Amino acid sequence: MSLFFQAVMVGVIVWVGFLDKAFLHTFIYRPVCVGTLVGLVMGDLRTGLQVGVSIELMFLAVVFVGLAIPPDETLSAGIAAAFGCLAHSAEIGIATALPIAIVGQMFRQTRNSTIYEFTQRKVEQAAAKADTKGIILWTSIIPSIVEGVLFGVPAFVAVYFGAGYIQSFIDFVPEVIISGLAVGGGFIGSVGVALLLTTIKTKDAWPYFLVGFFFASYLGINMIGIAIVAVVVVAIVYYADKEKLKKAGGE
């Protein structure tokens, strides 16, 4: 698969992620999903998933409050996962995640404070005239194009024109620096988890975190394995609660 086609597909994945964030919220825009899709496109699913999971951990506790726009996880995951796959190094992808997230934050700020201010006025004018086509145009079609230009196109440009720079960076940087980046990426993920834990007040949830800690620390299972264990635990709890409700209803 040519680099040009891969870059186009990464741009499309990021664009779809932003459309999902704006309209559907099926969580395709989350880093773990974006990283996985990018890994498939780039031919390195393992690295894409590793980068996606790590960035997901970074942004677990990040929320959009009022006018405060946090660093963007979707653009970060798309480009960082692609860089990691090109370098065949999850550490490189993770190291680039935060700077890219800051760039995404600036793009989102520009979109919200300027472009969408304009489209909002257009929607109000169309609504005042009962113009159904105008409402659809300014609430769906134009914003979709804006998302593609502000986020899909930069993702394509970064992957297509940045591949050579990434390889040069890999050739130049000593192995000890790459190892340090890997450790730093792990710390960033830990901070994300720690921030999330501070928001959880239900004591019933803590045993599940201890289970995950045991599997990761003592058995050495990686993040993908922990995610599978989490899915199994969720399924067990779900069906157990479902059975309790069924028995309660029967009584």
CORBELWO-V755790 format. One record per residue. N is the residue number from 1. RES is the residue in three letters. SS is DSSP state (H for helix, E for strand, - for the rest). PSI is psi in whole degrees, 0 to 359 (* if undefined). Layout:
N&RES&SS&PSI ; N&RES&SS&PSI
This chain:
1&MET&-&129 ; 2&SER&-&155 ; 3&LEU&H&324 ; 4&PHE&H&312 ; 5&PHE&H&319 ; 6&GLN&H&317 ; 7&ALA&H&320 ; 8&VAL&H&316 ; 9&MET&H&323 ; 10&VAL&H&317 ; 11&GLY&H&319 ; 12&VAL&H&318 ; 13&ILE&H&315 ; 14&VAL&H&318 ; 15&TRP&H&312 ; 16&VAL&H&321 ; 17&GLY&H&317 ; 18&PHE&H&326 ; 19&LEU&H&320 ; 20&ASP&H&320 ; 21&LYS&H&325 ; 22&ALA&H&324 ; 23&PHE&H&319 ; 24&LEU&H&320 ; 25&HIS&-&50 ; 26&THR&-&5 ; 27&PHE&-&21 ; 28&ILE&-&332 ; 29&TYR&-&350 ; 30&ARG&-&146 ; 31&PRO&H&324 ; 32&VAL&H&326 ; 33&CYS&H&315 ; 34&VAL&H&315 ; 35&GLY&H&321 ; 36&THR&H&314 ; 37&LEU&H&319 ; 38&VAL&H&320 ; 39&GLY&H&320 ; 40&LEU&H&316 ; 41&VAL&H&320 ; 42&MET&H&355 ; 43&GLY&-&20 ; 44&ASP&-&75 ; 45&LEU&H&321 ; 46&ARG&H&310 ; 47&THR&H&317 ; 48&GLY&H&318 ; 49&LEU&H&321 ; 50&GLN&H&316 ; 51&VAL&H&316 ; 52&GLY&H&316 ; 53&VAL&H&318 ; 54&SER&H&317 ; 55&ILE&H&326 ; 56&GLU&H&318 ; 57&LEU&H&322 ; 58&MET&H&324 ; 59&PHE&-&17 ; 60&LEU&-&319 ; 61&ALA&-&9 ; 62&VAL&-&127 ; 63&VAL&-&155 ; 64&PHE&-&109 ; 65&VAL&E&116 ; 66&GLY&-&232 ; 67&LEU&-&0 ; 68&ALA&E&111 ; 69&ILE&-&118 ; 70&PRO&-&166 ; 71&PRO&-&146 ; 72&ASP&-&127 ; 73&GLU&H&332 ; 74&THR&H&307 ; 75&LEU&H&319 ; 76&SER&H&312 ; 77&ALA&H&319 ; 78&GLY&H&308 ; 79&ILE&H&317 ; 80&ALA&H&319 ; 81&ALA&H&320 ; 82&ALA&H&316 ; 83&PHE&H&318 ; 84&GLY&H&320 ; 85&CYS&H&320 ; 86&LEU&H&323 ; 87&ALA&H&353 ; 88&HIS&-&40 ; 89&SER&-&112 ; 90&ALA&H&329 ; 91&GLU&H&319 ; 92&ILE&H&316 ; 93&GLY&H&315 ; 94&ILE&H&322 ; 95&ALA&H&330 ; 96&THR&H&353 ; 97&ALA&H&311 ; 98&LEU&H&314 ; 99&PRO&H&321 ; 100&ILE&H&323 ; 101&ALA&H&324 ; 102&ILE&H&319 ; 103&VAL&H&316 ; 104&GLY&H&323 ; 105&GLN&H&318 ; 106&MET&H&320 ; 107&PHE&H&318 ; 108&ARG&H&321 ; 109&GLN&H&317 ; 110&THR&H&316 ; 111&ARG&H&313 ; 112&ASN&H&322 ; 113&SER&H&344 ; 114&THR&H&297 ; 115&ILE&H&312 ; 116&TYR&H&341 ; 117&GLU&H&319 ; 118&PHE&H&313 ; 119&THR&H&328 ; 120&GLN&H&318 ; 121&ARG&H&323 ; 122&LYS&H&321 ; 123&VAL&H&317 ; 124&GLU&H&320 ; 125&GLN&H&319 ; 126&ALA&H&320 ; 127&ALA&H&322 ; 128&ALA&H&332 ; 129&LYS&-&3 ; 130&ALA&-&38 ; 131&ASP&-&95 ; 132&THR&H&316 ; 133&LYS&H&321 ; 134&GLY&H&320 ; 135&ILE&H&314 ; 136&ILE&H&319 ; 137&LEU&H&312 ; 138&TRP&H&347 ; 139&THR&H&340 ; 140&SER&H&305 ; 141&ILE&H&306 ; 142&ILE&H&314 ; 143&PRO&H&325 ; 144&SER&H&319 ; 145&ILE&H&319 ; 146&VAL&H&316 ; 147&GLU&H&320 ; 148&GLY&H&318 ; 149&VAL&H&318 ; 150&LEU&H&335 ; 151&PHE&H&318 ; 152&GLY&H&314 ; 153&VAL&H&313 ; 154&PRO&H&325 ; 155&ALA&H&317 ; 156&PHE&H&312 ; 157&VAL&H&316 ; 158&ALA&H&317 ; 159&VAL&H&315 ; 160&TYR&H&317 ; 161&PHE&H&348 ; 162&GLY&H&353 ; 163&ALA&H&315 ; 164&GLY&H&321 ; 165&TYR&H&324 ; 166&ILE&H&316 ; 167&GLN&H&320 ; 168&SER&H&322 ; 169&PHE&H&317 ; 170&ILE&H&318 ; 171&ASP&H&332 ; 172&PHE&H&321 ; 173&VAL&-&131 ; 174&PRO&-&157 ; 175&GLU&H&326 ; 176&VAL&H&328 ; 177&ILE&H&319 ; 178&ILE&H&319 ; 179&SER&H&320 ; 180&GLY&H&321 ; 181&LEU&H&322 ; 182&ALA&H&317 ; 183&VAL&H&317 ; 184&GLY&H&320 ; 185&GLY&H&321 ; 186&GLY&H&322 ; 187&PHE&H&320 ; 188&ILE&H&318 ; 189&GLY&H&322 ; 190&SER&H&321 ; 191&VAL&H&318 ; 192&GLY&H&316 ; 193&VAL&H&318 ; 194&ALA&H&318 ; 195&LEU&H&322 ; 196&LEU&H&318 ; 197&LEU&H&329 ; 198&THR&-&341 ; 199&THR&-&352 ; 200&ILE&-&113 ; 201&LYS&-&350 ; 202&THR&-&118 ; 203&LYS&H&336 ; 204&ASP&H&338 ; 205&ALA&H&341 ; 206&TRP&H&322 ; 207&PRO&H&327 ; 208&TYR&H&323 ; 209&PHE&H&324 ; 210&LEU&H&323 ; 211&VAL&H&313 ; 212&GLY&H&319 ; 213&PHE&H&319 ; 214&PHE&H&312 ; 215&PHE&H&321 ; 216&ALA&H&316 ; 217&SER&H&319 ; 218&TYR&-&332 ; 219&LEU&-&348 ; 220&GLY&-&25 ; 221&ILE&-&136 ; 222&ASN&-&181 ; 223&MET&H&325 ; 224&ILE&H&317 ; 225&GLY&H&319 ; 226&ILE&H&320 ; 227&ALA&H&320 ; 228&ILE&H&317 ; 229&VAL&H&319 ; 230&ALA&H&319 ; 231&VAL&H&318 ; 232&VAL&H&316 ; 233&VAL&H&316 ; 234&VAL&H&318 ; 235&ALA&H&317 ; 236&ILE&H&312 ; 237&VAL&H&319 ; 238&TYR&H&310 ; 239&TYR&H&330 ; 240&ALA&H&315 ; 241&ASP&H&323 ; 242&LYS&H&320 ; 243&GLU&H&323 ; 244&LYS&H&318 ; 245&LEU&H&323 ; 246&LYS&H&318 ; 247&LYS&H&321 ; 248&ALA&H&322 ; 249&GLY&H&325 ; 250&GLY&H&327 ; 251&GLU&-&*
